[in-house]
């Protein structure tokens, strides 16, 4: 459930400039191709761009099984 819905008791926030075109391109590719193995790279890119949200970065780097509908990817891609 947490893979799709995240933590309902904590809101994740993004630094405005952290969503570069490169980051969005990687996030779209992960989502479209279901290539969840590169999610730690996505976390590194977000961190380099100024994202400090430990829950988001931890989820992207986490060992859990990721699926399409992942709350972190949906957040990055503004999917509802």
Backbone torsions as a table, in degrees:
resi	resn	phi	psi	omega
1	UNK	NA	-41.1	-178.4
2	UNK	-64.3	-27.6	179.0
3	UNK	-61.1	-38.9	-176.9
4	UNK	-91.2	-39.9	-173.4
5	UNK	-102.0	-15.1	-177.7
6	UNK	71.5	-162.3	179.7
7	UNK	-92.0	111.0	-176.9
8	UNK	-68.8	-10.9	-177.4
9	UNK	-98.5	-0.5	-179.2
10	UNK	-141.6	124.0	178.4
11	UNK	-85.8	139.1	177.2
12	UNK	-97.4	136.8	178.8
13	UNK	-123.3	148.6	179.5
14	UNK	-114.5	143.8	172.4
15	UNK	-71.8	133.8	-173.7
16	UNK	-50.0	-43.8	-176.3
17	UNK	-83.7	1.2	-174.8
18	UNK	-79.2	-12.8	179.4
19	UNK	-97.7	78.1	178.1
20	UNK	-77.4	166.6	177.4
21	UNK	-61.1	-36.7	178.6
22	UNK	-63.4	-43.7	178.9
23	UNK	-64.8	-44.0	178.8
24	UNK	-64.2	-35.7	177.6
25	UNK	-64.5	-43.9	178.3
26	UNK	-64.3	-44.0	-179.8
27	UNK	-61.6	-42.2	177.7
28	UNK	-63.4	-41.2	179.9
29	UNK	-65.0	-42.4	177.5
30	UNK	-60.0	-46.8	-177.6
31	UNK	-64.9	-49.2	-176.1
32	UNK	-67.8	-40.8	-175.8
33	UNK	-94.9	-4.7	-176.3
34	UNK	52.0	41.0	179.1
35	UNK	-97.7	75.5	-173.4
36	UNK	-75.0	-6.5	178.8
37	UNK	-67.9	-19.1	-179.7
38	UNK	-95.2	6.0	-179.0
39	UNK	-61.4	-34.6	174.4
40	UNK	-61.8	-33.7	176.2
41	UNK	-65.9	-37.1	177.0
42	UNK	-63.7	-40.8	176.8
43	UNK	-62.5	-42.2	178.3
44	UNK	-61.3	-43.6	179.9
45	UNK	-64.3	-41.0	177.6
46	UNK	-63.3	-43.4	179.3
47	UNK	-63.3	-42.1	177.3
48	UNK	-61.9	-30.2	-179.3
49	UNK	-86.0	0.4	174.6
50	UNK	111.3	0.0	177.7
51	UNK	-71.4	131.7	179.7
52	UNK	-122.6	7.6	-177.4
53	UNK	-71.7	108.5	-174.9
54	UNK	-62.8	-35.6	-178.9
55	UNK	-67.2	-44.9	178.9
56	UNK	-64.4	-50.1	-178.9
57	UNK	-63.7	-40.3	178.6
58	UNK	-64.7	-39.0	179.0
59	UNK	-64.9	-45.3	-179.5
60	UNK	-64.1	-31.5	-179.9
61	UNK	-90.9	-9.5	-173.1
62	UNK	-66.4	156.3	-177.1
63	UNK	-81.9	-6.7	-175.3
64	UNK	-63.7	166.9	176.5
65	UNK	-75.0	130.5	177.7
66	UNK	-106.3	148.4	-179.1
67	UNK	-136.5	162.2	173.1
68	UNK	-62.5	135.1	-173.0
69	UNK	100.6	2.9	176.3
70	UNK	-53.0	129.4	-175.9
71	UNK	-59.5	-34.5	-177.9
72	UNK	-68.8	-44.5	177.1
73	UNK	-65.6	-41.5	178.3
74	UNK	-61.1	-38.3	176.9
75	UNK	-62.2	-48.9	-178.7
76	UNK	-63.1	-37.0	-176.3
77	UNK	-94.8	6.4	178.5
78	UNK	54.7	42.1	175.6
79	UNK	-93.6	144.8	-179.6
80	UNK	-105.9	NA	NA
